[in-house]
Amino acid sequence: MKQAFYDAFMDNPIVAAIKDEEGLEVCIRRNDLQIVFVLYGEATTIGQIVDRLKEAGKTVMVHIDLVGGLSGREEAVRFIKAYTKADGIISTKPELVRYAKEIGLYTVYRIFVIDSKALKALEGPATRYADLVEILPGLMPRIIKKAVALTRTPVIAGGLISEKEDVIQALDAGAIAISATNRDVWDM
């Protein structure tokens, strides 16, 4: 099953990241967008958001840190597992990534590469628990290459990607996919 998860990213290297209802509606209507990162919602609405995407046949990853009303604790991960049909979570918190993996969810460890210390974190335990590592911003091909070399976990590039050249450079640098909220990128 894990191989099918990776294959979905390889087959569709453009991941739609949605931050509002308008993005949700666009994703539901488009058959070419198979993987969706949900970057919004509240504890009272996240189940409905995920249900709509799953009914449209999508693989859904919820950025648990961005769901209003959920704390950054294991209870939030259990809530996503028990009360939604999400395939997995995204988090900047290594302990949530580890726990989500333990209870059978797919995981994306999101890290903001703002300095060499952040890049060094890719060698840490969080990447061992993650199915994927998403580095932001995704406009740094040299950093993407370093990230790929530092971790055995497949890398996704995200953040600030807006041009076809950005997508090509990220993929050429070793990222298996890119994520973007920019709908123009979804068409590339």
C-alpha positions in Angstrom: 0.0 0.0 0.0 2.9 2.4 0.8 4.2 1.9 -2.8 0.8 3.0 -4.2 1.0 6.1 -2.1 4.4 7.0 -3.6 3.3 6.0 -7.1 0.4 8.6 -6.8 3.0 11.3 -6.3 5.1 10.0 -9.2 2.1 9.8 -11.5 0.9 13.3 -10.5 3.8 15.4 -9.4 1.7 18.5 -9.0 -0.1 18.5 -5.7 -3.0 20.8 -5.2 -2.8 22.6 -1.8 -6.1 24.2 -0.9 -6.7 27.0 1.6 -10.3 27.8 1.1 -13.7 26.7 -0.2 -13.0 28.0 -3.7 -9.9 25.8 -4.0 -11.9 22.9 -2.7 -14.5 23.3 -5.4 -11.9 23.5 -8.1 -10.2 20.3 -6.9 -13.5 18.4 -6.8 -14.2 19.2 -10.4 -10.8 18.4 -11.7 -9.9 14.7 -12.4 -6.2 15.5 -13.0 -5.6 16.6 -9.4 -5.4 13.3 -7.5 -3.6 14.4 -4.4 -4.8 17.3 -2.3 -3.2 18.9 0.7 -5.9 20.6 2.9 -4.5 23.7 4.5 -7.6 25.0 6.2 -10.7 24.1 8.1 -11.9 23.8 11.7 -12.5 20.8 13.9 -16.2 21.2 13.0 -15.7 21.3 9.2 -12.6 19.2 8.4 -14.6 15.9 8.2 -16.9 17.4 5.6 -14.0 18.9 3.6 -12.3 15.5 3.6 -15.5 13.7 2.7 -16.1 15.8 -0.3 -12.6 15.3 -1.6 -12.7 11.5 -1.0 -16.1 11.3 -2.8 -14.2 12.9 -5.8 -11.6 10.1 -5.6 -8.8 12.1 -4.1 -5.9 11.2 -1.8 -6.3 13.7 1.1 -3.6 14.9 3.5 -4.7 17.3 6.2 -2.2 19.9 7.5 -3.2 19.3 11.1 -1.3 22.4 12.4 -3.7 24.6 10.4 -7.0 23.1 11.4 -8.7 25.5 13.9 -9.7 24.0 17.1 -7.2 21.2 17.1 -4.2 21.4 19.4 -0.7 20.3 18.5 -1.0 17.1 20.4 -1.6 13.4 19.8 -5.4 13.9 20.5 -5.6 15.9 17.3 -4.1 13.1 15.3 -6.5 10.6 16.9 -9.3 13.0 16.0 -8.3 13.1 12.3 -8.0 9.3 12.2 -11.3 8.6 14.0 -13.6 11.3 12.6 -12.3 11.9 9.0 -11.5 9.7 6.0 -8.1 11.5 5.5 -5.3 9.4 4.2 -2.8 11.2 6.4 -1.5 14.3 8.0 1.0 17.1 7.3 2.8 18.7 10.3 5.8 20.7 11.3 5.8 18.9 14.6 8.0 15.8 14.6 6.1 14.2 17.5 2.8 14.4 15.6 4.4 12.9 12.5 5.8 10.0 14.6 2.4 9.4 16.3 0.4 9.6 13.1 2.7 7.0 11.5 2.3 4.7 14.6 -1.5 4.8 14.2 -1.5 4.0 10.5 -1.8 7.4 8.8 0.5 8.6 6.0 2.7 11.4 7.0 4.3 14.5 5.6 6.9 16.3 7.7 6.9 19.9 6.6 10.0 21.9 7.3 10.8 25.6 6.6 14.5 25.7 5.4 15.5 29.1 6.6 19.1 28.3 7.6 21.6 25.6 7.8 20.3 24.4 11.2 16.9 23.8 9.6 18.5 21.8 6.8 20.4 19.8 9.4 17.1 18.8 10.9 16.5 16.6 7.8 19.0 14.1 9.3 16.9 13.9 12.5 14.4 11.4 13.7 11.4 13.2 12.2 12.3 12.3 8.7 12.6 8.6 9.7 8.9 8.6 10.7 7.7 10.6 7.7 6.6 9.1 4.5 7.5 12.3 2.7 9.3 15.5 3.7 8.0 18.8 2.3 10.6 21.6 2.2 9.6 25.2 1.9 10.2 27.4 0.1 10.4 25.2 -2.9 12.3 27.7 -5.1 15.8 26.5 -4.1 17.1 23.8 -6.4 20.5 23.6 -4.6 18.8 23.2 -1.2 16.4 20.6 -2.6 19.4 18.6 -3.9 21.0 18.8 -0.4 17.7 17.8 1.3 17.4 14.7 -1.0 21.0 13.8 -0.1 20.5 14.2 3.7 17.4 12.1 4.0 16.2 8.8 2.6 12.7 10.1 2.7 11.3 11.3 -0.6 11.1 15.1 -0.8 8.3 17.4 -2.0 9.0 21.1 -2.7 6.4 23.6 -1.7 5.8 27.3 -1.2 6.3 30.2 -3.6 6.3 28.0 -6.7 4.6 30.0 -9.5 6.3 29.4 -12.8 6.8 26.3 -14.9 10.6 26.8 -14.6 10.2 26.5 -10.8 8.4 23.2 -11.1 11.0 21.8 -13.6 13.9 22.9 -11.4 12.4 21.4 -8.3 11.8 18.1 -10.0 15.2 18.1 -11.7 16.8 18.7 -8.2 15.3 15.5 -6.9 11.9 16.4 -5.5 9.3 13.7 -6.4 6.5 16.4 -6.5 5.7 20.0 -5.8 2.8 21.4 -3.8 1.1 24.7 -4.6 -1.9 26.7 -3.7 -1.4 28.7 -6.9 -4.0 27.3 -9.3 -2.0 28.4 -12.4 0.6 25.8 -11.3 -2.0 23.1 -11.1 -2.3 23.5 -14.9 1.4 22.9 -15.6 
